[in-house]
Amino acid sequence: MIFIDEIDSLVPARGTAGNEPQVTARVVNTILAEMDGMEELNSIVVIGATNRPALIDPALLRPGRFDELIYVGPPDEAGREHILKIHTANMPLAKDVKLAEIAAKTVRYTGADLEDVVRRAGLNAIRRSKTPPKTVNAADFTDALADSRATVSEQMEEEYAKMKGELKRKALEVKPIGFIWDGMVESTRESKH
C-alpha cells in the first residue's frame, strides 16, 4: 500500500498557475505515467489524501489511476467520543467530566479540533491551580470549548459534496494527448474505402 498525503501539492492541476515551473509539469506527467503502470501490479494499492481536491490534476482522477473518490467527513458523535477517549487516556479526569456530553457539543469538529479542546482543557486546569492539578474538570472543558471552534463548516460540507460530482465529471472530460488529429483520422478512414 502506498499512501500519499497532501497529494494536491505533488500533483497540482496543470495550467492553473500562470508561471508554472516546468519541473512541476514533469513531476505531474511522471506521476501520471507511473499510475498507468500500476494496473499491472495486482497487489499494489495507492491512496491519496487531500483537504483540497479541486487542486488535483483531473487526469489523476480518471479511471485506471484513482478509480474512487471517497469523502471522509468529520467524525459522528460516537467517533468524536472515541477520539476524546484517546486524547484523554493519560489525563486525570474529574468525575464531572462526561466525554459523551462533550462529543455532543462538538458537531463538525475534526480529530485535530478535538485534540485542541483536550489540550486547552489541560492548560485551563494548570492555570486555575497554583500547584500541579490533580484533575481536569468539566469547567476546564467548558472553557476550552468556548475558546475553540470546528474547522469544518456546514458550507464546507456542502461544497465537498458538490465537488465530488464535479471532480468525477472533469476527470471523464480529460482527453488523452496524442499525435492524431481529427483531420488525420478522417483522411485515414477515407483512404480505407
N, C-alpha and C positions, 0 to 999 in steps of 0.2 A: 504494500500500500504506500502510495506517495501522497503526502498531504502538503499542499501549498497554501499558506496563509497569506492574506492580503494580495491575492493573485492580480488584482487590478493594478498594482504597482509594477508587476512583472510583465503583464500582457495588456497594456492600455490600448484603447481603440486607436487605430492608426488614422492619421489625418485630422485628428481633433485639435492637436496643439499646433499653432501656427508655424513655429520654427522647430519642429520635432527633430531631434538629432537622428542621424542615420543609424546610429547604433541601436536606438530604440526599435526602429523598424526591423533591423536584422534580428534582434532578440525575439521580437514577436513572430517573425517568419520562421525562425529556428524552432521555437516552442510549438508552433502550428504543425511544422513538419514532423517533429518528434511525436506529437499527439497522434498524427496519422499512422505512425509506425507502431503504436501501442496496440492496435487491433490484433496484431499477430501474436502478442504476448498475452495469453489467456489468463494468467494468474496475476496480472498487474491491475490494480485499481488506483485511479488518480482522482483525488478530491481537492477541489479548490474552494477557498473560503474568502468572502469579502463582505464589507459593510456597504460597498459602493458598486453594485453590479452594473449600473449603467455605464461605468467607465471601462468595462472589459471589452476587448475587441470582439465584435459579433461573430467573426469567423471561428472563434474558440468555442462558441456555444452551438455550433451546427452539429447535426447527427454524426457520430463517428469520433467526436472529440469529447466534449462534455454532453452526454446524452440527457441528463436530468438536471433540472434546476429545482432546488429544494429550499424553500424559505424556512428558516429556523427563527421563529419569533421569540419574544421574551417568554420566560417560563410562566406556567399557570400557577395557581395558588399552592398546589401541592408541591410543585417544583421549587417555588420560592421558599417554602418552609424547609424543604430538604437542603437547599443551598444555605439557608440561615443556620441550620444544624451543623453543616460542615464548617462554616466560618466561626461558629461559637463553640466548637468542640473543646478547645483549650481555654475558654473564657469562663471564669466563675460567675454564673448567672444567679441572680436573686430569685427567690421563689415567685415573685410577682411578674417575672418575665415570661410571657406566653408567645412563643415563636409563631404559632398559628395566627394569633391576632396581628402580629407584625406583618406576616405574609399577606393577610387580607388587606392591609393598608398600603401595600406596595405594588399595585397594579402597574404593569408595563416596566417594572424595574428589571434590569438585566442582572446577571450574576455579578458583574463588576459594581453595579449600583448597590446591590445588597451587601457586598463586601465593604463598600464605603460606609454604609449605615452601621455595620458592626464595628468598624474601626472608629467611627465618630462616637459611638456609644461608649466604647472603651476609653477614649480620650476624655469624654464627659465625666466618666467615673473618676478618672485620675484628677481632673480639675476640681471636682467638688470635694475631694478628700485630701486632707493635709498629709496623711500617711498613705502608703500604698493601699488602694481599695481592696476590700475582701471580696466584694461582688459588684457586678454591673446590674443596675436595677432597671425597672420599666421606665422610670423617669428619664434615665440616660438614653434609652432608645427613643422615647417620645421627642426629646430634644434633638437627637440625631436625625430623626425623620423630618423635623421642622427645618433642618439645615441641608437636607438633601432633596433630590428630585429624580424622577425617571428620565433616562436619556432617550427613551423611545416614546414619541408622542403618538396620539391617535392618528394624526395626519401622516406621520411617517409610516405607520402600519398600512394605511390606505394606499400610499404611494408605492410601497413594496408590492402589495397585491396587484396593483395596476401594472407595475413594472415587469412582473413575471411574464405576463402575456406579451408585452411589447418586446422583451428580450428574445422570446421564442420567435416572434414574427420577424424581427431583424435578422436573427440567425438563419432563418429559412430564406430570406431575401438575398443573402450573400451569394454572389455568382462566382464560380471558380475563375481564376485568372489564367488565361491561356493565350495561344497564338492564333486561334481560329476565329476569324471574324464572320459575322453573319453573311456577308457577301461571298466569302470563300466557301462557306458551307453550301450556299445556294448554287454556286457555279459547279461545285463538286457533284451535287445532286443532278444538275442538268447534264453534265458530261456523261453520267452513267446511263442516261436514257438514249 
